[in-house]
Structures are given as structure tokens and as C-alpha cells.
């Protein structure tokens, strides 16, 4: 287990690009979560032509993207669909191109199917709650074991593979077989008894091994009695049950889980050549570190030597710098004075252009010019107004009723001054006023010819 997964990133010493950050995050996630089981519901299922399968695994509160690549997707027998509850196994990784967190799957099965799987999960949860899987209960494997007990079937390829590995890698290790059935009705009791006998014989380590098989074939290694017998062993024990993809309760309780029996043998059989190679590697690393340290110290010493200067040389440099600053100051003052003189000349020119005497002279000339134009403008305006008035008077005289009266016509007015236009407006005996072109007349209506005249036929 990585105690401080961020320590090796060196974030306090370097600035990373986005690609570097995503790459390191991917490696970190894959190291810490190399294999996890997750249960949830499929959504957003996609099956492109490449043969890969992509979907989102979700529960009521969260979701995670999943990728099942073609070689692993071919082993999935059941038809996948949105809404299907599944249990998946894989590693946590990161898609560096988008920075997306995802699961890279190697196994998928329907969730909750089968009494054995339910019993497996129930016992796993019970033993985990009791602390049988806790890391602090695990014993470390011996680095150089001399006597190893193998609890397995005396027949089959498992025991031969283990013996072959030890003969090749560590022939000096003494192997002892504690035979037991690894499948069937009596297997559980025999495994418990074999573990007790092996633990009492003082071996440096034990290997509990069996070949691959179905869940039913491996079920004896998921029994509570076997789990408690493994937990009771004082001898460090490696569980190597089934193939790499098989997981049993015995794997969780054992001190170390090996993916295969041969891998368990390799864990406890350090190859002499590997040890020599490792020792040579450590020696080479030590020499390189020493050389690197000496080289860095030499470079640092050389740098300090180059930086070390005699005080007189430093004073000469400071004196030269003072002379340079003095020359720069003189040039700066001269430049500032020249700029000030130039600005003063521009302001003097602008001031002369804005002198009040010149402005007053211009205004006086303009006033004299306006005084000369004013009488001409008044006379022209009066002349125009007289001509316009004369034209309007002629127009008015043409349309005036007085002009009509002057041609011999008259206007009859009643006592209210209203003009008489029709005979019906008058009555016999009515006094009227007649307005002439010159003067007025008082007239009386003798007959308006509105009443018909009746003549006697006898006259």
C-alpha cells in the first residue's frame, strides 16, 4: 500500500504540463487501484464497430465511466443493455486526452445472481467487519525461507508446478506436502485439519494451493471454517487458489494472495541470480549516486570559486559603475534642460499669439467694419419692406369691397349692420342703409315683390 501517493510527484519542486499531470495521475490511480470490484447499473451503453464496449456504471448517488476492450468483451456471455445491474472488475485509470476518470474492465457478470455469490458476499462482509482482512493482521513473508509446507492435493499439476519452480529458483528450500482434498463434500474439514497440522510443524511459510475451476469447484475455500483456520495460523501463509481471475475468501484472509500456484512459489523462492542481479543493481546505483553527488559538489565548488572575487576588483567595478552613472546623470540633465527650453519657446510663441492687445486690435477692426455695414443694411431692409407694403396694398385694393362700390355698386345694410343679399331678408316698410362708393343713403322698402298681386276680374 502506498502511504503517500503524492510524494513521488514532486509537485513542490516542478511545474507540470497538463499532459504530464494527466500521465502521472493515470499511473498513480492504476498503482493504487490495480483491481477493484464495483457494482452498479449500466447506462449510456455504446458498442462501436471496434468491438470495444463503453458504458456508464451508476447507482442512486454517483456514476463512473467504464471501458471493456474487445479482448475482454468477447468473454462476456450475457447480453448487455441499459438498466442491467452488473458487477465489474477492473483497474481505476484516467483517459489522458480528456482527463476523464474511468474504469478499465477485465471482467463483467450480472449482479446478485446465484446463492453462492450471495453467500460469498455475506461471509466476506461478516469477516471484514470482524477485521480478518485487516492489513495489520497480515504477517510478512520470510525473505529466505528454508522449510515450506504445501497444503494441496497430492495429485494434479499444482504440486508439480510448485516443485518445478523451487527446483529452478531455490533448490535449497525443503518442501513438505500436507495432503488434503481441495474439492467435494469432505474438502472443508480436510483443509482445516491440514492447516492445523502444518501450522504446528514450524515451517517458515505455508502455501495453500489449488488449480482453477468454477465457483462451485472452489467453494470449499469460501467456507467460514477454512477462513478462520487460515486466520488462526501463526505461520505466514500464501493463498494460491484458482486462476488469476478467481477470488476466494481464503485470498482475503491469507497474509498474501498469489494469482497462481506458480506465482506463490516464486514469491517464496527468491532466485539466486535475481539476488545477485539485485545486489549488482544496488551497487551500481550506489556508485552512480556517489558519482553524481561528487560531480554536483565539484560543480558547486567551481561555481563558488568563479563567484569569489578580490575586494579590490569589486571596488574597481563599483568605481566604474559610479562613473557610468555620473555620465548617464549628466546626459539626462542636459536632455531635460533641452526639453524644458524647447517647451518654454513653444509657450512663449503661444503667449505672443494670445496677447490681449492683438485681440483688441482685431476686435476693433471688426467693430468698424460692422458699423459701416449697419446703415446700408437698415436702408436696404426699409426699402424691401416699403416695396412689400406697396404690393400688399395694391392686392388689398383689388379685392376690397370699396373698390367695387367705386364702380357704381352699393351695399344694403339692415338695422344690425348685416348685408342684405336676398329679397326674403327684407319686409315692406323696413328702413335700410345704402352704402355707396362715396357716402350713405337712408332708404325704405316700398315693395320686395314677395307678396302676389291680386287683380279683380270685374275691373
C-alpha positions as CSV (number, residue, x, y, z in Angstrom):
1,X,0.0,0.0,0.0
2,X,1.3,3.5,-0.9
3,X,1.3,5.6,2.3
4,X,2.0,8.9,0.5
5,X,0.9,8.5,-3.2
6,X,1.6,12.2,-4.0
7,X,5.2,12.2,-2.5
8,X,6.8,11.0,-5.7
9,X,5.1,13.6,-7.9
10,X,7.5,16.3,-6.6
11,X,4.8,19.0,-7.1
12,X,6.7,21.3,-4.7
13,X,9.7,21.2,-7.0
14,X,8.5,21.3,-10.5
15,X,5.7,22.8,-12.7
16,X,3.9,20.2,-14.8
17,X,2.2,20.5,-18.1
18,X,-1.4,19.2,-18.5
19,X,-0.1,16.1,-20.3
20,X,2.4,15.3,-17.5
21,X,-0.2,15.8,-14.8
22,X,-2.7,13.5,-16.5
23,X,0.0,10.9,-17.2
24,X,1.2,10.9,-13.6
25,X,-2.4,10.8,-12.3
26,X,-3.1,7.8,-14.5
27,X,-0.1,5.9,-13.2
28,X,-0.9,6.8,-9.6
29,X,-4.6,5.6,-10.0
30,X,-3.5,2.4,-11.7
31,X,-1.0,1.7,-9.0
32,X,-3.3,2.3,-6.0
33,X,-6.4,0.8,-7.6
34,X,-4.9,-2.0,-9.6
35,X,-8.0,-4.2,-9.2
36,X,-11.4,-3.4,-7.7
37,X,-14.9,-4.8,-7.8
38,X,-17.7,-2.4,-8.4
39,X,-21.4,-3.0,-8.6
40,X,-24.0,-0.8,-10.3
41,X,-26.4,-0.2,-13.2
42,X,-25.5,0.1,-16.8
43,X,-26.5,3.3,-18.7
44,X,-25.4,5.1,-21.9
45,X,-24.3,1.8,-23.4
46,X,-22.3,2.1,-26.6
47,X,-20.9,-0.7,-28.9
48,X,-18.8,0.9,-31.7
49,X,-17.5,-1.1,-34.7
50,X,-14.2,-1.5,-33.0
51,X,-15.6,-4.2,-30.7
52,X,-15.0,-2.3,-27.5
53,X,-17.9,-1.6,-25.1
54,X,-18.3,1.7,-23.3
55,X,-21.0,2.5,-20.7
56,X,-21.6,4.4,-17.5
57,X,-21.9,2.5,-14.2
58,X,-24.1,4.3,-11.8
59,X,-26.0,4.0,-8.5
60,X,-28.5,6.3,-6.9
61,X,-25.8,8.9,-6.0
62,X,-22.9,8.7,-8.4
63,X,-21.6,7.4,-11.7
64,X,-18.3,6.4,-13.3
65,X,-17.3,5.7,-17.0
66,X,-16.3,2.2,-17.9
67,X,-14.4,0.7,-20.9
68,X,-14.5,-3.0,-21.7
69,X,-12.0,-3.6,-24.5
70,X,-12.6,-6.1,-27.3
71,X,-10.4,-9.0,-26.0
72,X,-12.3,-8.9,-22.6
73,X,-15.7,-8.0,-24.1
74,X,-15.5,-11.3,-26.2
75,X,-15.7,-13.3,-22.9
76,X,-19.0,-11.6,-21.8
77,X,-21.8,-14.2,-22.5
78,X,-24.9,-12.3,-21.4
79,X,-26.5,-9.5,-23.5
80,X,-25.8,-6.1,-22.1
81,X,-28.5,-3.4,-22.0
82,X,-29.2,-0.1,-20.3
83,X,-30.6,-0.7,-16.8
84,X,-28.9,-4.0,-16.3
85,X,-27.4,-4.5,-12.8
86,X,-23.8,-5.8,-13.1
87,X,-20.7,-6.4,-11.0
88,X,-17.5,-5.5,-12.8
89,X,-13.8,-5.9,-12.0
90,X,-11.0,-3.7,-13.3
91,X,-8.5,-1.0,-12.6
92,X,-9.1,2.6,-12.0
93,X,-7.4,4.7,-14.7
94,X,-7.5,8.1,-16.4
95,X,-8.2,8.9,-20.1
96,X,-5.3,11.4,-20.6
97,X,-6.7,13.0,-23.7
98,X,-9.8,14.4,-21.8
99,X,-8.7,14.0,-18.2
100,X,-11.7,11.7,-17.6
101,X,-11.6,9.3,-14.7
102,X,-12.7,5.8,-15.7
103,X,-12.6,2.0,-15.0
104,X,-10.7,-0.3,-17.4
105,X,-12.6,-3.6,-17.0
106,X,-11.4,-7.1,-17.4
107,X,-14.5,-9.0,-16.1
108,X,-18.2,-8.4,-16.0
109,X,-21.0,-10.5,-14.5
110,X,-24.7,-10.0,-13.6
111,X,-25.1,-8.7,-10.1
112,X,-27.0,-10.7,-7.5
113,X,-27.3,-14.0,-9.4
114,X,-26.8,-17.3,-7.6
115,X,-27.0,-18.3,-3.9
116,X,-23.2,-19.0,-3.9
117,X,-22.4,-15.4,-4.9
118,X,-24.8,-14.0,-2.3
119,X,-23.3,-16.3,0.4
120,X,-19.8,-15.3,-0.7
121,X,-20.6,-11.6,-0.3
122,X,-22.4,-12.1,3.0
123,X,-19.4,-14.1,4.5
124,X,-17.0,-11.6,3.1
125,X,-18.8,-8.7,4.7
126,X,-19.1,-10.6,8.0
127,X,-15.4,-11.4,8.2
128,X,-14.3,-8.0,7.0
129,X,-16.4,-6.5,9.9
130,X,-14.6,-8.7,12.3
131,X,-11.2,-7.5,11.0
132,X,-10.0,-10.7,9.4
133,X,-9.0,-8.9,6.3
134,X,-7.2,-6.0,8.1
135,X,-3.7,-5.2,6.9
136,X,-2.3,-5.1,10.4
137,X,-3.2,-8.9,10.9
138,X,-1.0,-9.8,7.8
139,X,2.3,-11.4,8.5
140,X,5.3,-10.6,6.3
141,X,6.8,-13.4,4.2
142,X,10.3,-14.6,5.1
143,X,12.9,-13.2,2.8
144,X,14.9,-16.5,2.7
145,X,12.7,-19.4,3.9
146,X,14.3,-22.9,4.4
147,X,11.3,-25.1,5.1
148,X,7.9,-24.6,3.4
149,X,4.7,-26.5,3.9
150,X,2.3,-27.0,0.9
151,X,-1.3,-27.6,1.7
152,X,-2.8,-29.0,-1.5
153,X,-3.9,-32.1,-3.4
154,X,-1.1,-34.7,-3.8
155,X,-2.3,-35.3,-7.4
156,X,-2.6,-32.9,-10.3
157,X,-0.5,-30.2,-11.9
158,X,-0.4,-27.8,-9.0
159,X,2.1,-29.6,-6.8
160,X,4.3,-30.4,-9.8
161,X,4.3,-26.7,-10.8
162,X,5.3,-25.6,-7.3
163,X,8.1,-28.2,-7.1
164,X,9.4,-27.2,-10.5
165,X,9.6,-23.5,-9.6
166,X,11.6,-24.3,-6.3
167,X,13.9,-26.7,-8.1
168,X,14.7,-24.0,-10.7
169,X,14.9,-21.0,-8.4
170,X,15.8,-22.2,-4.9
171,X,16.6,-25.9,-4.7
172,X,18.0,-25.5,-1.2
173,X,14.5,-25.0,0.2
174,X,12.9,-28.1,1.8
175,X,9.3,-28.7,0.7
176,X,6.8,-30.7,2.6
177,X,3.3,-31.7,1.3
178,X,0.4,-31.8,3.7
179,X,-2.2,-33.6,1.5
180,X,-5.8,-32.7,1.5
181,X,-8.8,-32.8,-0.7
182,X,-9.5,-29.5,-2.5
183,X,-12.9,-30.2,-3.9
184,X,-16.0,-32.0,-2.7
185,X,-18.0,-32.6,0.4
186,X,-15.1,-33.5,2.7
187,X,-12.7,-30.9,1.4
188,X,-13.6,-28.2,4.0
189,X,-12.9,-30.4,7.0
190,X,-9.7,-31.8,5.5
191,X,-8.3,-28.4,4.6
192,X,-9.0,-27.2,8.2
193,X,-7.2,-30.2,9.7
194,X,-4.3,-29.9,7.2
195,X,-3.8,-26.2,8.1
196,X,-3.7,-27.1,11.8
197,X,-1.1,-29.8,11.3
198,X,1.1,-27.6,9.0
199,X,1.0,-24.7,11.4
200,X,2.2,-27.0,14.2
201,X,5.3,-28.2,12.3
202,X,7.3,-24.9,12.5
203,X,7.5,-24.2,8.8
204,X,8.9,-20.8,7.7
205,X,5.8,-20.3,5.4
206,X,2.8,-22.2,4.1
207,X,1.3,-22.4,0.6
208,X,-2.5,-23.1,0.3
209,X,-2.9,-24.1,-3.4
210,X,-5.5,-25.4,-5.9
211,X,-5.9,-25.1,-9.6
212,X,-8.7,-23.2,-11.4
213,X,-12.3,-24.2,-11.6
214,X,-15.9,-22.9,-11.3
215,X,-17.3,-21.1,-8.3
216,X,-18.8,-24.4,-7.1
217,X,-15.5,-26.2,-7.5
218,X,-13.6,-23.6,-5.4
219,X,-16.4,-23.2,-2.8
220,X,-14.6,-25.1,0.0
221,X,-12.1,-22.2,0.0
222,X,-15.0,-19.8,0.6
223,X,-16.2,-21.6,3.8
224,X,-16.1,-19.8,7.1
225,X,-14.3,-22.7,8.8
226,X,-11.4,-22.5,6.3
227,X,-11.2,-18.8,6.7
228,X,-10.9,-19.0,10.5
229,X,-8.4,-21.8,10.2
230,X,-6.2,-19.6,8.0
231,X,-6.6,-16.7,10.4
232,X,-5.6,-18.9,13.3
233,X,-2.3,-19.9,11.6
234,X,0.8,-18.3,13.1
235,X,2.9,-19.3,10.1
236,X,2.9,-16.8,7.2
237,X,0.5,-18.2,4.6
238,X,0.2,-17.6,0.8
239,X,-3.1,-18.3,-0.8
240,X,-2.9,-19.5,-4.4
241,X,-6.4,-20.7,-5.2
242,X,-7.6,-20.9,-8.8
243,X,-6.5,-18.8,-11.7
244,X,-5.6,-15.1,-11.7
245,X,-9.2,-14.0,-12.2
246,X,-10.6,-16.2,-9.4
247,X,-11.0,-14.6,-6.0
248,X,-11.9,-16.6,-2.8
249,X,-12.4,-15.8,0.9
250,X,-9.1,-17.6,1.6
251,X,-7.4,-15.0,-0.5
252,X,-8.7,-12.2,1.7
253,X,-7.8,-13.8,5.0
254,X,-4.3,-15.1,3.9
255,X,-1.3,-13.0,4.5
256,X,-0.5,-12.8,0.8
257,X,-2.6,-13.7,-2.3
258,X,-0.8,-15.1,-5.3
259,X,-2.6,-15.1,-8.7
260,X,-1.5,-18.7,-9.4
261,X,0.3,-21.6,-7.5
262,X,3.4,-21.0,-9.6
263,X,3.4,-17.3,-8.6
264,X,3.1,-18.3,-5.0
265,X,6.2,-20.5,-5.4
266,X,8.1,-17.6,-7.0
267,X,7.1,-15.3,-4.0
268,X,8.8,-17.7,-1.6
269,X,11.7,-18.9,-3.8
270,X,14.0,-16.0,-4.3
271,X,16.2,-16.8,-7.3
272,X,19.9,-16.6,-6.5
273,X,20.5,-15.0,-9.9
274,X,17.8,-12.4,-9.1
275,X,19.5,-11.7,-5.7
276,X,22.9,-11.3,-7.4
277,X,21.3,-9.1,-10.1
278,X,19.6,-7.0,-7.4
279,X,22.8,-6.7,-5.4
280,X,24.7,-5.6,-8.6
281,X,21.9,-3.1,-9.3
282,X,22.1,-1.7,-5.8
283,X,25.9,-1.5,-6.1
284,X,25.6,0.3,-9.4
285,X,23.0,2.7,-8.1
286,X,25.2,3.5,-5.1
287,X,28.2,4.2,-7.4
288,X,26.1,6.4,-9.6
289,X,24.7,8.2,-6.6
290,X,28.2,8.8,-5.2
291,X,29.5,10.0,-8.6
292,X,26.5,12.2,-9.1
293,X,27.0,13.7,-5.6
294,X,30.7,14.3,-6.2
295,X,30.0,15.8,-9.6
296,X,27.4,18.2,-8.2
297,X,29.6,19.2,-5.3
298,X,32.5,19.8,-7.7
299,X,30.3,21.9,-9.9
300,X,29.1,23.9,-6.9
301,X,32.6,24.4,-5.7
302,X,33.6,25.6,-9.2
303,X,30.7,28.0,-9.3
304,X,31.6,29.4,-5.9
305,X,35.2,29.8,-7.0
306,X,34.2,31.7,-10.0
307,X,31.9,34.0,-7.9
308,X,34.7,34.7,-5.4
309,X,36.4,37.9,-6.3
310,X,39.2,40.1,-4.7
311,X,37.8,43.2,-2.8
312,X,40.0,45.5,-4.9
313,X,38.4,44.1,-8.1
314,X,35.0,44.6,-6.6
315,X,35.9,48.3,-5.7
316,X,37.1,48.9,-9.3
317,X,33.9,47.6,-10.7
318,X,31.9,49.8,-8.3
319,X,34.1,52.8,-9.2
320,X,33.5,52.2,-12.9
321,X,29.8,51.8,-12.2
322,X,29.7,55.2,-10.4
323,X,31.5,56.9,-13.4
324,X,28.9,55.3,-15.7
325,X,26.0,56.6,-13.5
326,X,27.6,60.1,-13.4
327,X,27.8,60.2,-17.2
328,X,24.2,59.0,-17.5
329,X,23.0,61.6,-15.0
330,X,24.8,64.4,-16.9
331,X,23.3,63.3,-20.2
332,X,19.9,63.0,-18.6
333,X,20.1,66.5,-17.1
334,X,21.2,68.0,-20.4
335,X,18.3,66.3,-22.1
336,X,15.8,67.5,-19.5
337,X,17.1,71.1,-19.9
338,X,16.9,71.0,-23.7
339,X,13.3,69.7,-23.5
340,X,12.4,72.4,-21.0
341,X,14.0,75.2,-23.2
342,X,12.0,73.9,-26.2
343,X,8.8,73.8,-24.2
344,X,9.4,77.3,-22.9
345,X,9.9,78.6,-26.5
346,X,6.6,77.0,-27.6
347,X,4.8,78.5,-24.7
348,X,6.3,81.9,-25.4
349,X,5.1,81.7,-29.0
350,X,1.6,80.7,-27.9
351,X,1.6,83.6,-25.4
352,X,2.5,86.1,-28.0
353,X,-0.2,84.8,-30.3
354,X,-2.8,85.2,-27.4
355,X,-1.7,88.8,-26.3
356,X,-4.7,91.0,-25.4
357,X,-3.5,94.0,-27.5
358,X,-3.6,91.9,-30.7
359,X,-7.0,90.6,-29.8
360,X,-8.4,94.1,-29.1
361,X,-7.0,95.4,-32.4
362,X,-8.7,92.6,-34.3
363,X,-12.0,93.2,-32.4
364,X,-11.8,97.0,-33.1
365,X,-11.3,96.3,-36.9
366,X,-14.3,94.0,-36.9
367,X,-16.4,96.6,-35.0
368,X,-15.6,99.4,-37.5
369,X,-16.5,97.0,-40.4
370,X,-19.9,96.2,-38.7
371,X,-20.6,99.9,-38.1
372,X,-20.0,100.6,-41.8
373,X,-22.3,97.8,-42.8
374,X,-25.2,98.7,-40.4
375,X,-26.7,101.8,-42.2
376,X,-26.6,100.1,-45.6
377,X,-28.3,97.1,-44.1
378,X,-31.0,99.2,-42.4
379,X,-31.7,101.2,-45.6
380,X,-31.9,98.0,-47.7
381,X,-34.2,96.4,-45.2
382,X,-36.6,99.5,-45.1
383,X,-36.6,99.6,-48.9
384,X,-37.6,96.0,-49.1
385,X,-40.3,96.5,-46.5
386,X,-41.8,99.6,-48.4
387,X,-41.9,97.6,-51.7
388,X,-43.6,94.7,-50.0
389,X,-46.1,97.0,-48.2
390,X,-47.0,98.7,-51.5
391,X,-47.5,95.4,-53.2
392,X,-49.8,94.2,-50.4
393,X,-51.8,97.5,-50.5
394,X,-52.4,97.1,-54.3
395,X,-53.5,93.5,-53.7
396,X,-55.8,94.6,-50.9
397,X,-57.3,97.3,-53.0
398,X,-58.1,94.9,-55.8
399,X,-60.1,92.6,-53.5
400,X,-61.6,95.4,-51.3
401,X,-65.4,95.9,-51.4
402,X,-64.8,99.7,-51.5
403,X,-63.3,99.3,-55.0
404,X,-66.5,97.6,-56.1
405,X,-68.6,100.4,-54.6
406,X,-66.4,102.9,-56.6
407,X,-67.6,101.3,-59.8
408,X,-71.3,102.3,-59.1
409,X,-72.4,99.5,-56.9
410,X,-73.9,99.8,-53.4
411,X,-74.4,97.7,-50.3
412,X,-77.7,97.5,-48.4
413,X,-77.4,97.1,-44.6
414,X,-80.2,96.3,-42.1
415,X,-80.5,97.9,-38.7
416,X,-78.0,95.5,-37.3
417,X,-75.4,96.3,-40.0
418,X,-75.9,92.9,-41.8
419,X,-75.6,92.9,-45.6
420,X,-78.8,92.2,-47.5
421,X,-78.2,89.6,-50.1
422,X,-81.8,88.3,-50.8
423,X,-85.2,90.0,-51.0
424,X,-86.5,87.5,-48.5
425,X,-84.3,89.2,-45.8
426,X,-86.5,92.4,-46.1
427,X,-90.0,93.4,-45.3
428,X,-92.2,96.1,-46.7
429,X,-91.7,99.4,-44.9
430,X,-88.3,98.4,-43.5
431,X,-85.7,101.2,-43.2
432,X,-82.3,100.2,-44.7
433,X,-79.0,102.0,-45.2
434,X,-77.3,102.0,-48.6
435,X,-73.5,102.4,-48.6
436,X,-72.2,104.0,-51.8
437,X,-68.7,104.5,-53.2
438,X,-68.9,107.9,-51.5
439,X,-71.4,108.4,-48.7
440,X,-74.5,106.7,-47.5
441,X,-78.3,106.8,-48.1
442,X,-81.3,106.1,-45.9
443,X,-83.9,104.1,-47.9
444,X,-87.2,102.4,-47.2
445,X,-88.6,99.2,-48.7
446,X,-91.7,100.0,-50.6
447,X,-92.2,96.6,-52.2
448,X,-90.0,93.5,-52.1
449,X,-92.1,91.7,-54.7
450,X,-92.6,88.7,-52.5
451,X,-96.5,89.1,-52.0
452,X,-98.5,88.1,-55.1
453,X,-100.7,90.9,-56.6
454,X,-104.5,90.0,-56.9
455,X,-106.4,91.9,-59.6
456,X,-110.2,91.9,-59.8
457,X,-111.6,90.3,-62.9
458,X,-114.6,92.8,-62.8
459,X,-112.4,95.8,-63.1
